[in-house]
């Protein structure tokens, strides 16, 4: 009887909080969701009849969305500046990865005014959307953390992850070692977030995994819409290899490290500080 009442109570709380959770997630991911929507819609249009290319259209719309988000204060100018760091670092990686010598993936409609070498400029906004999501979710859910590792350690991990995206083409691929290192570093870390008034918590690694899964799904949509394709997808589309999921997982850590510059004070929750002080006594 008590167990039945307990489960009813839990289910009632779930019904109350789940719609709020979905709403907050949608609010946090508004930039990425809009970019994904225009990518899907653009796949139904014949741009050969347009005075502007598909990639230039995506760039202009993405830029307008970014400006509107700042004007309406969905994002602050300071947030946009920090996220722009990720925009730049990701674009540099894109130039390297899509170069003829490397050819990790390509942009099949190789024509645009707003383009650097082999990379359409709108691509940087796809990475910015990841940073935007993390930053907005941080505020909306009022993130705080327990047992957050040293900021220097997280920064070093992020630098090594970023460098490995380049160096693995010439030397050993440390991806899975970095994946394991991330698991060790964040093993005890918990992310605390607020629903309506209730405080919830989950392991940080689960949070990274869920966001990476969403990005992996979004990448499959992007390749299906032929905005970019991997060499094996040029003849016929297929699901992006699951190995790319680990790349997104690691890239999330890099993005998180950059966005954390804005939110240093919330990296450790007050309760966590209190507990640590007690343990030292």
C-alpha positions as CSV (number, residue, x, y, z in Angstrom):
1,X,0.0,0.0,0.0
2,X,2.8,2.4,1.0
3,X,4.7,1.5,-2.1
4,X,1.7,2.1,-4.3
5,X,1.2,5.6,-2.8
6,X,4.9,6.3,-3.2
7,X,4.8,5.4,-6.9
8,X,1.6,7.5,-7.4
9,X,3.3,10.5,-5.8
10,X,6.4,10.0,-8.0
11,X,4.3,9.7,-11.1
12,X,2.4,12.9,-10.2
13,X,5.6,14.8,-9.8
14,X,6.9,13.5,-13.1
15,X,3.7,14.7,-14.9
16,X,4.1,18.1,-13.3
17,X,7.8,18.5,-14.1
18,X,8.2,16.8,-17.5
19,X,6.3,19.5,-19.5
20,X,8.4,22.2,-17.7
21,X,11.6,20.3,-18.5
22,X,10.6,20.1,-22.2
23,X,9.7,23.8,-22.3
24,X,13.0,24.8,-20.6
25,X,15.0,22.6,-23.0
26,X,13.2,24.1,-26.0
27,X,13.9,27.5,-24.7
28,X,17.6,26.7,-24.2
29,X,18.0,25.2,-27.6
30,X,16.1,27.8,-29.6
31,X,19.1,28.9,-31.7
32,X,20.0,25.3,-32.6
33,X,16.4,24.3,-33.2
34,X,15.9,27.2,-35.6
35,X,19.1,26.4,-37.5
36,X,18.0,22.8,-37.8
37,X,14.6,23.9,-39.1
38,X,16.0,26.1,-41.8
39,X,18.4,23.4,-42.9
40,X,15.5,21.0,-43.3
41,X,13.4,23.5,-45.1
42,X,16.3,24.4,-47.4
43,X,16.5,20.8,-48.6
44,X,13.1,21.1,-50.2
45,X,14.1,24.2,-52.3
46,X,15.7,24.3,-55.7
47,X,18.4,27.0,-55.3
48,X,19.4,26.8,-58.9
49,X,16.5,29.1,-59.6
50,X,17.5,31.5,-56.7
51,X,19.8,34.5,-57.1
52,X,21.6,33.4,-53.9
53,X,23.1,30.0,-53.0
54,X,21.8,27.7,-50.3
55,X,24.9,28.2,-48.1
56,X,24.7,32.0,-48.4
57,X,21.0,31.9,-47.5
58,X,21.7,29.8,-44.5
59,X,24.4,32.2,-43.4
60,X,22.2,35.3,-43.7
61,X,19.4,33.7,-41.8
62,X,21.7,32.3,-39.1
63,X,23.2,35.8,-38.7
64,X,19.8,37.4,-38.5
65,X,18.7,34.9,-35.8
66,X,21.9,35.6,-33.8
67,X,21.2,39.4,-34.0
68,X,17.6,39.0,-33.0
69,X,18.6,36.8,-30.0
70,X,20.9,39.6,-28.8
71,X,18.4,42.4,-29.5
72,X,15.6,40.6,-27.6
73,X,18.2,39.7,-24.8
74,X,17.8,36.0,-25.2
75,X,21.5,36.2,-25.3
76,X,23.7,38.9,-23.8
77,X,26.4,40.6,-25.8
78,X,29.0,39.1,-23.4
79,X,27.6,35.6,-23.9
80,X,27.7,36.1,-27.7
81,X,31.4,37.2,-27.5
82,X,32.4,34.1,-25.5
83,X,30.4,31.7,-27.8
84,X,32.1,33.4,-30.7
85,X,35.4,32.0,-29.4
86,X,33.9,28.5,-30.0
87,X,32.7,29.7,-33.4
88,X,36.2,30.7,-34.5
89,X,38.0,27.6,-33.1
90,X,35.4,25.3,-34.7
91,X,35.7,27.1,-38.1
92,X,39.5,26.6,-38.0
93,X,38.9,22.9,-37.4
94,X,36.4,22.8,-40.3
95,X,38.9,24.4,-42.7
96,X,41.4,21.7,-41.8
97,X,39.0,18.8,-41.8
98,X,37.5,19.7,-45.2
99,X,40.7,20.5,-46.9
100,X,41.5,18.4,-50.0
101,X,44.4,16.8,-48.2
102,X,42.3,15.6,-45.3
103,X,38.7,15.3,-46.7
104,X,37.0,14.1,-43.5
105,X,33.7,15.5,-44.9
106,X,32.7,18.0,-47.5
107,X,30.1,20.6,-48.4
108,X,28.8,19.3,-51.8
109,X,27.3,22.6,-53.0
110,X,30.8,24.0,-53.2
111,X,29.7,27.6,-54.1
112,X,29.0,30.5,-51.8
113,X,30.0,34.1,-51.5
114,X,30.3,33.8,-47.7
115,X,32.9,31.1,-47.7
116,X,36.5,30.6,-46.4
117,X,38.4,28.0,-48.4
118,X,36.1,24.9,-48.4
119,X,33.9,26.1,-45.5
120,X,30.6,28.0,-45.8
121,X,30.6,30.7,-43.1
122,X,27.2,29.5,-41.8
123,X,28.9,26.4,-40.4
124,X,30.4,28.4,-37.5
125,X,26.9,29.1,-36.3
126,X,26.1,25.4,-36.0
127,X,28.9,25.2,-33.4
128,X,27.8,28.5,-31.8
129,X,24.4,27.0,-31.4
130,X,26.0,24.3,-29.2
131,X,27.6,27.0,-27.0
132,X,24.4,29.0,-27.0
133,X,22.4,25.9,-25.7
134,X,24.9,25.3,-22.9
135,X,24.9,28.9,-21.8
136,X,21.1,29.3,-21.9
137,X,20.5,26.0,-20.2
138,X,23.0,27.1,-17.5
139,X,20.8,30.1,-16.7
140,X,17.4,28.6,-17.2
141,X,18.0,25.5,-15.1
142,X,20.3,27.5,-12.6
143,X,23.1,25.0,-12.9
144,X,25.5,24.3,-10.0
145,X,27.9,21.5,-9.5
146,X,29.2,19.1,-6.9
147,X,32.7,17.8,-7.0
148,X,33.6,19.8,-10.1
149,X,37.2,19.1,-11.1
150,X,39.9,21.7,-11.2
151,X,39.3,24.3,-13.9
152,X,42.9,24.0,-14.9
153,X,42.5,20.2,-15.4
154,X,39.3,20.7,-17.5
155,X,41.1,23.4,-19.6
156,X,44.0,21.0,-20.2
157,X,41.6,18.2,-21.2
158,X,39.8,20.5,-23.6
159,X,43.0,21.7,-25.2
160,X,44.2,18.1,-25.7
161,X,40.8,17.1,-27.1
162,X,40.9,20.0,-29.6
163,X,44.5,19.3,-30.7
164,X,43.7,15.6,-31.2
165,X,41.0,16.5,-33.8
166,X,44.0,17.7,-35.9
167,X,46.9,15.4,-34.9
168,X,45.1,12.1,-35.2
169,X,45.4,12.4,-39.0
170,X,49.2,12.2,-38.6
171,X,49.9,10.3,-35.4
172,X,48.1,8.0,-33.0
173,X,44.4,8.8,-32.3
174,X,44.0,9.5,-28.6
175,X,40.3,9.8,-28.8
176,X,39.4,6.8,-26.7
177,X,42.1,7.6,-24.2
178,X,40.7,11.2,-23.9
179,X,37.2,9.6,-23.6
180,X,38.4,7.5,-20.7
181,X,40.2,10.5,-19.2
182,X,37.0,12.5,-19.3
183,X,35.1,9.7,-17.5
184,X,37.8,9.6,-14.8
185,X,37.9,13.4,-14.4
186,X,34.1,13.9,-14.3
187,X,33.3,10.6,-12.5
188,X,32.2,12.1,-9.2
189,X,30.8,15.4,-10.7
190,X,27.1,16.0,-10.4
191,X,25.2,18.7,-12.2
192,X,22.4,20.3,-10.1
193,X,19.5,22.0,-11.8
194,X,16.1,23.5,-10.8
195,X,12.8,22.5,-12.2
196,X,9.7,24.4,-10.9
197,X,11.0,24.8,-7.3
198,X,12.5,21.4,-6.9
199,X,16.2,20.8,-7.2
200,X,17.3,17.8,-9.2
201,X,20.7,16.3,-9.9
202,X,22.3,13.9,-12.3
203,X,25.9,12.7,-13.0
204,X,27.7,15.1,-15.3
205,X,28.8,12.3,-17.6
206,X,25.1,11.5,-18.3
207,X,24.5,15.1,-19.1
208,X,27.3,15.2,-21.6
209,X,26.1,11.9,-23.1
210,X,22.5,13.1,-23.6
211,X,23.6,16.4,-25.3
212,X,26.1,14.4,-27.5
213,X,23.3,12.1,-28.5
214,X,21.1,15.0,-29.5
215,X,24.0,16.4,-31.6
216,X,24.6,13.0,-33.2
217,X,20.9,12.9,-34.2
218,X,21.1,16.5,-35.5
219,X,24.2,15.5,-37.6
220,X,22.3,12.7,-39.2
221,X,19.6,15.2,-40.2
222,X,22.2,17.6,-41.6
223,X,23.8,14.9,-43.7
224,X,20.4,13.6,-44.9
225,X,19.6,17.1,-46.0
226,X,23.0,17.1,-47.8
227,X,24.2,20.3,-46.2
228,X,27.4,18.3,-45.6
229,X,28.3,14.7,-46.3
230,X,31.0,12.2,-45.4
231,X,32.9,10.5,-48.2
232,X,30.9,7.2,-47.7
233,X,27.6,9.2,-48.1
234,X,28.3,10.8,-51.5
235,X,26.7,8.0,-53.5
236,X,23.8,7.2,-51.1
237,X,23.0,8.4,-47.6
238,X,23.3,6.2,-44.6
239,X,23.4,6.8,-40.9
240,X,26.5,8.5,-39.6
241,X,28.9,6.0,-38.1
242,X,28.4,5.7,-34.3
243,X,32.1,6.5,-33.8
244,X,31.2,10.1,-34.5
245,X,29.2,10.1,-31.3
246,X,32.4,10.0,-29.3
247,X,33.6,13.0,-31.2
248,X,30.5,15.0,-30.3
249,X,30.9,13.8,-26.6
250,X,34.5,15.2,-26.6
251,X,33.5,18.4,-28.4
252,X,30.8,19.1,-25.8
253,X,33.5,19.2,-23.2
254,X,35.4,21.8,-25.2
255,X,32.3,23.8,-25.6
256,X,31.4,23.5,-22.0
257,X,34.9,24.6,-20.9
258,X,34.6,27.8,-23.1
259,X,31.1,28.6,-21.8
260,X,32.1,28.0,-18.2
261,X,34.2,31.3,-18.5
262,X,30.8,33.0,-18.1
263,X,29.7,31.0,-15.1
264,X,32.7,30.4,-12.9
265,X,30.9,31.1,-9.6
266,X,28.3,28.3,-10.2
267,X,30.9,25.6,-10.9
268,X,30.6,24.7,-7.2
269,X,27.3,24.7,-5.4
270,X,27.0,26.3,-1.9
271,X,26.0,22.9,-0.5
272,X,29.1,21.3,-2.0
273,X,31.4,24.0,-0.5
274,X,29.7,23.4,2.9
275,X,30.2,19.7,2.7
276,X,33.9,20.0,1.8
277,X,34.6,22.4,4.6
278,X,32.9,20.0,7.0
279,X,35.1,17.1,5.7
280,X,38.2,19.1,6.4
281,X,37.4,19.7,10.0
